[in-house]
Amino acid sequence: MDVLDLAWSSNGEYLASCSIDSRVLLWNMKSRTAMMTPMRVLTGHSNWVKGVAWDPVGRFLASASEDRRVIIWRAQDWGIEAEIAAPYSPAPQFALSCWDTRAL
């Protein structure tokens, strides 16, 4: 499993990880035995999950994926609170030469 991002909950009890297998894993860090197996596996993305972030209070976890969606998960029951799939606009394409002597 190639982990792409990690995020600690605000109380330090939980760790969320995401990877190229399209899943978000939640780890209970309260005990050593619980750290060996994820307490929950969140599935909902169809491509790499590139980032995870907790809200400051720890009620929600957001995951962002290469499938161009952000999913907001409820920490209470790990159900989906919201999905954001607004169209992404491509970044402007430009090239900059290291030999360009004009002022930027």
C-alpha positions as CSV (number, residue, x, y, z in Angstrom):
1,M,0.0,0.0,0.0
2,D,1.5,3.4,-1.0
3,V,0.3,6.0,1.5
4,L,-0.1,9.4,0.0
5,D,-1.2,11.4,3.1
6,L,-1.8,11.2,6.8
7,A,-3.8,13.3,9.2
8,W,-4.2,13.2,13.0
9,S,-7.5,13.9,14.7
10,S,-7.4,17.0,16.9
11,N,-7.5,14.8,20.1
12,G,-4.6,12.6,18.8
13,E,-6.6,9.4,19.2
14,Y,-7.2,8.7,15.5
15,L,-5.0,8.7,12.4
16,A,-6.4,8.8,8.9
17,S,-4.4,7.6,6.0
18,C,-5.1,7.4,2.2
19,S,-3.4,5.7,-0.6
20,I,-3.5,4.7,-4.3
21,D,-6.0,1.9,-3.6
22,S,-8.9,4.4,-3.5
23,R,-9.5,3.9,0.2
24,V,-9.2,5.9,3.4
25,L,-8.1,3.9,6.5
26,L,-8.8,5.0,10.0
27,W,-6.5,3.9,12.8
28,N,-7.3,3.9,16.5
29,M,-4.1,5.0,18.2
30,K,-5.3,4.4,21.8
31,S,-3.6,1.0,22.1
32,R,-0.8,-0.9,20.5
33,T,-2.9,-3.8,19.4
34,A,-5.5,-1.5,17.8
35,M,-2.7,0.1,15.7
36,M,-2.0,-3.1,13.8
37,T,-5.4,-3.2,12.0
38,P,-7.5,-0.2,10.8
39,M,-10.6,0.4,12.8
40,R,-12.5,1.4,9.7
41,V,-12.0,1.4,5.9
42,L,-13.9,4.1,4.0
43,T,-14.7,3.4,0.4
44,G,-16.4,5.9,-1.9
45,H,-13.7,7.1,-4.2
46,S,-13.0,5.5,-7.6
47,N,-9.4,6.6,-8.0
48,W,-6.3,7.5,-5.8
49,V,-7.1,9.3,-2.6
50,K,-4.5,12.1,-2.5
51,G,-5.3,13.9,0.7
52,V,-7.2,13.7,4.0
53,A,-7.9,16.4,6.6
54,W,-9.9,16.6,9.9
55,D,-12.1,19.5,10.8
56,P,-10.7,21.3,13.9
57,V,-13.3,19.8,16.3
58,G,-13.0,16.2,14.9
59,R,-16.6,15.8,13.8
60,F,-15.7,15.4,10.1
61,L,-13.0,14.0,7.9
62,A,-12.5,15.2,4.3
63,S,-10.9,13.1,1.6
64,A,-9.8,14.4,-1.9
65,S,-9.3,12.0,-4.7
66,E,-7.9,11.8,-8.3
67,D,-11.5,11.1,-9.2
68,R,-12.1,14.8,-8.8
69,R,-14.3,14.5,-5.8
70,V,-14.0,15.6,-2.2
71,I,-16.0,13.5,0.3
72,I,-16.9,14.7,3.7
73,W,-17.3,11.8,6.2
74,R,-19.2,12.1,9.5
75,A,-17.0,10.8,12.4
76,Q,-20.1,9.9,14.3
77,D,-21.0,6.9,12.0
78,W,-18.5,7.3,9.1
79,G,-21.3,7.9,6.7
80,I,-21.0,10.4,3.9
81,E,-22.1,13.9,4.9
82,A,-21.5,15.5,1.5
83,E,-19.8,15.0,-1.8
84,I,-18.2,17.9,-3.8
85,A,-17.8,17.1,-7.4
86,A,-17.7,20.6,-8.9
87,P,-16.0,20.7,-12.3
88,Y,-12.3,21.4,-12.1
89,S,-10.9,23.8,-14.7
90,P,-7.6,22.9,-16.1
91,A,-4.6,25.0,-15.0
92,P,-3.3,27.4,-17.6
93,Q,-0.5,26.0,-19.6
94,F,2.6,28.1,-20.1
95,A,6.3,27.6,-20.5
96,L,9.1,29.6,-19.1
97,S,12.6,29.4,-20.5
98,C,15.6,29.7,-18.2
99,W,17.2,31.7,-21.0
100,D,14.5,34.3,-21.1
101,T,16.1,37.5,-20.0
102,R,13.0,39.6,-19.8
103,A,11.9,40.8,-16.4
104,L,9.1,38.8,-14.9
